[in-house]
Amino acid sequence: MTAGEFDSWGRIDRRARPAVSPDAYENLRDNAAPGAFLPFGNGRSYGDSCHNDQGRLIDSRMRTRILGFDPGTGIVSCDAGVTLRSILEQAIPHRFFLPVTPGTAAVTVAGAVANDVHGKNHHARGTFGKHVRRLMLLRSTGELLACSATENRDLFYATIGGMGLTGLILSVDLQLMKVPSAHIQQHAIRFDSLNDYFGMVETVDSEHEYSVAWIDQLATGKRAGRGVLLAGDHADASCEFPDMPRSMKLSVPFSPPFDLLNTVTLKAFNEFYFRKEKRGETVTTVKWPGYFHPLDAIGHWNRLYGPRGLYQHQSVYPADNARELTARLLETARKAGHASFLTVLKKFGEQASGGLLSFPRPGFTLTLDFANQGEQTLKLLNVLDAMVIEAGGAINAYKDARMSPQTFDSSFPQWRKLEELRDPAMVSNFWKRTALALPK
Ligand SMILES: Cc1cc2nc3c(=O)[nH]c(=O)nc-3n(C[C@H](O)[C@H](O)[C@H](O)COP(=O)(O)OP(=O)(O)OC[C@H]3O[C@@H](n4cnc5c(N)ncnc54)[C@H](O)[C@@H]3O)c2cc1C
């Protein structure tokens, strides 16, 4: 396999990676050596949790059938490699929508389960795994197990958020949600400081299905922490946009030899993005792809970070002192000379999915994207980790490419239970450098 085919989204460690189809895996698994495989979805994880350089990847994208959709109940059954975009295309004409949608529709359903992904409505609907009714899991022993809240329960909850380590998911039954329209009535609320954001977020979340804030990480002084809170609800049935708007897809054709998203360009972009919203609150109806997956309109936008790729740092921390910690995290990155293109702040709700290693937990989650500037960036990320862990928070594993075993242990103290249920044939680079580097 050539470099690029199995990259993860951060593009930090690019190399040719051997892979097999799920069909081939079914024949090979009998003699599988420990750690010989890892399922791969569509590489939208940022780091090394979807790679296994001691073995072969199992390419889920080779099975992409929608096996059934019941417009009465809204339950869709599909192969592991079906993308969320395909599910939306099937469901929207019947006025159903994904109950949880991450920031890109290019992920596979198995990838969404294995990382128990979250969306802009975590406060209302929890994570993706909460809506999975059943999944079929193939273990390397040859057992094909139906897993649900009532069948093989431990494996079900270990597989949700289990990062591909419990076996190969073959298919998923997912409960969709009924909506009047797929499009969104959006409330864009501009705020001048983190105090303003923290002062309104609880009320906004209680009033709207979706809510997420973009922050100008480079603003300083009185403007520090300014941003735009984008809340939304499904528009009513009279919305006049066609269900499937035509997509205008641009693409970044190759990686420029340097990072285009640097402090200078991002300062200008942030100023524009902030000023494009009027003061106060603006209500408009927007098409669903633009609201949920704006970056999907630009293919390979990750190439803009240049040949060395990017690191994403997503943390979650308790609500007490969140305002102060958010301000310190932003300032620490700024003072280290790092500009974050996508700086996103969201309040997670209380609902747990039950996933053993799920990332979301009550509190605030801050996401920062940094171009890889080598040692300087790694140093900054370690400092950010330490601040979050000290506050009782956690760092997201599927966005990570470098956290220490200790940071992982503090973030996911229950990891040993997943290790007990791990399929011995499966391992990832991430698991080797974190969990397996810790005492049992
Ligand atoms: C632009 C962008 C926006 C994003 N926004 C969000 C967001 O809002 N919220 C969020 O939570 N995440 C977000 N993400 C991250 C992304 O949703 C997750 O990393 C997702 O899990 C990637 O799925 P994938 O299909 O690409 O799988 P991969 O990244 O290839 O793999 C993910 C995991 O799934 C496992 N896996 C894949 N197939 C199978 C299978 N058949 N059986 C068992 N395990 C399997 C892999 O081993 C791996 O551990 C975003 C990513 C991008 C690039």
The ligand as an SDF file (V2000), in Angstrom:
LIG
                    3D

 53 58  0  0  0  0  0  0  0  0999 V2000
  -12.7960   17.5560   10.3120 C   0  0  0  0  0  0  0  0  0  0  0  0
  -12.9770   16.5930   11.4440 C   0  0  0  0  0  0  0  0  0  0  0  0
  -13.9430   16.8920   12.3950 C   0  0  0  0  0  0  0  0  0  0  0  0
  -14.1550   16.0110   13.4530 C   0  0  0  0  0  0  0  0  0  0  0  0
  -15.1110   16.3240   14.3780 N   0  0  0  0  0  0  0  0  0  0  0  0
  -15.3500   15.4860   15.4050 C   0  0  0  0  0  0  0  0  0  0  0  0
  -16.3770   15.7600   16.3620 C   0  0  0  0  0  0  0  0  0  0  0  0
  -17.0580   16.7780   16.2730 O   0  0  0  0  0  0  0  0  0  0  0  0
  -16.5530   14.8700   17.3680 N   0  0  0  0  0  0  0  0  0  0  0  0
  -15.8240   13.7390   17.4810 C   0  0  0  0  0  0  0  0  0  0  0  0
  -16.0480   12.9650   18.4120 O   0  0  0  0  0  0  0  0  0  0  0  0
  -14.8500   13.4410   16.5890 N   0  0  0  0  0  0  0  0  0  0  0  0
  -14.6050   14.2850   15.5680 C   0  0  0  0  0  0  0  0  0  0  0  0
  -13.6290   13.9710   14.6460 N   0  0  0  0  0  0  0  0  0  0  0  0
  -12.8970   12.7150   14.7830 C   0  0  0  0  0  0  0  0  0  0  0  0
  -13.5880   11.5420   14.0410 C   0  0  0  0  0  0  0  0  0  0  0  0
  -14.9920   11.6780   14.1130 O   0  0  0  0  0  0  0  0  0  0  0  0
  -13.2360   10.2440   14.7150 C   0  0  0  0  0  0  0  0  0  0  0  0
  -11.8600   10.0840   14.8360 O   0  0  0  0  0  0  0  0  0  0  0  0
  -13.8440    9.0250   13.9850 C   0  0  0  0  0  0  0  0  0  0  0  0
  -13.8560    7.9480   14.8610 O   0  0  0  0  0  0  0  0  0  0  0  0
  -13.0650    8.6670   12.7170 C   0  0  0  0  0  0  0  0  0  0  0  0
  -13.7060    7.5790   12.0840 O   0  0  0  0  0  0  0  0  0  0  0  0
  -13.0720    6.8320   10.8280 P   0  0  0  0  0  0  0  0  0  0  0  0
  -14.1790    6.0710   10.1860 O   0  0  0  0  0  0  0  0  0  0  0  0
  -12.3100    7.7750    9.9910 O   0  0  0  0  0  0  0  0  0  0  0  0
  -12.1460    5.7520   11.5120 O   0  0  0  0  0  0  0  0  0  0  0  0
  -10.5730    5.6880   11.7580 P   0  0  0  0  0  0  0  0  0  0  0  0
  -10.1030    7.0190   12.1770 O   0  0  0  0  0  0  0  0  0  0  0  0
   -9.9180    5.0350   10.6010 O   0  0  0  0  0  0  0  0  0  0  0  0
  -10.5530    4.6800   12.9800 O   0  0  0  0  0  0  0  0  0  0  0  0
  -11.1360    5.0530   14.2080 C   0  0  0  0  0  0  0  0  0  0  0  0
  -11.1600    3.8640   15.1580 C   0  0  0  0  0  0  0  0  0  0  0  0
  -12.1520    2.9660   14.7200 O   0  0  0  0  0  0  0  0  0  0  0  0
  -11.6310    1.6610   14.7020 C   0  0  0  0  0  0  0  0  0  0  0  0
  -12.3750    0.9430   13.6610 N   0  0  0  0  0  0  0  0  0  0  0  0
  -12.5160    1.2760   12.3510 C   0  0  0  0  0  0  0  0  0  0  0  0
  -13.2410    0.3370   11.7040 N   0  0  0  0  0  0  0  0  0  0  0  0
  -13.5710   -0.6040   12.6290 C   0  0  0  0  0  0  0  0  0  0  0  0
  -14.2640   -1.8460   12.5800 C   0  0  0  0  0  0  0  0  0  0  0  0
  -14.8030   -2.3120   11.4540 N   0  0  0  0  0  0  0  0  0  0  0  0
  -14.3600   -2.5740   13.7170 N   0  0  0  0  0  0  0  0  0  0  0  0
  -13.8250   -2.1150   14.8830 C   0  0  0  0  0  0  0  0  0  0  0  0
  -13.1590   -0.9600   14.9820 N   0  0  0  0  0  0  0  0  0  0  0  0
  -13.0260   -0.2170   13.8840 C   0  0  0  0  0  0  0  0  0  0  0  0
  -10.1610    1.8550   14.3810 C   0  0  0  0  0  0  0  0  0  0  0  0
   -9.3770    0.7570   14.8140 O   0  0  0  0  0  0  0  0  0  0  0  0
   -9.8320    3.1050   15.1630 C   0  0  0  0  0  0  0  0  0  0  0  0
   -9.4840    2.8110   16.4840 O   0  0  0  0  0  0  0  0  0  0  0  0
  -13.3800   14.8180   13.5710 C   0  0  0  0  0  0  0  0  0  0  0  0
  -12.4170   14.5300   12.6030 C   0  0  0  0  0  0  0  0  0  0  0  0
  -12.2150   15.4030   11.5570 C   0  0  0  0  0  0  0  0  0  0  0  0
  -11.1610   15.0750   10.5260 C   0  0  0  0  0  0  0  0  0  0  0  0
  1  2  1  0
  2  3  1  0
  2 52  2  0
  3  4  2  0
  4  5  1  0
  4 50  1  0
  5  6  2  0
  6  7  1  0
  6 13  1  0
  7  8  2  0
  7  9  1  0
  9 10  1  0
 10 11  2  0
 10 12  1  0
 12 13  2  0
 13 14  1  0
 14 15  1  0
 14 50  1  0
 15 16  1  0
 16 17  1  0
 16 18  1  0
 18 19  1  0
 18 20  1  0
 20 21  1  0
 20 22  1  0
 22 23  1  0
 23 24  1  0
 24 25  2  0
 24 26  1  0
 24 27  1  0
 27 28  1  0
 28 29  2  0
 28 30  1  0
 28 31  1  0
 31 32  1  0
 32 33  1  0
 33 34  1  0
 33 48  1  0
 34 35  1  0
 35 36  1  0
 35 46  1  0
 36 37  1  0
 36 45  1  0
 37 38  2  0
 38 39  1  0
 39 40  1  0
 39 45  2  0
 40 41  1  0
 40 42  2  0
 42 43  1  0
 43 44  2  0
 44 45  1  0
 46 47  1  0
 46 48  1  0
 48 49  1  0
 50 51  2  0
 51 52  1  0
 52 53  1  0
M  END
$$$$
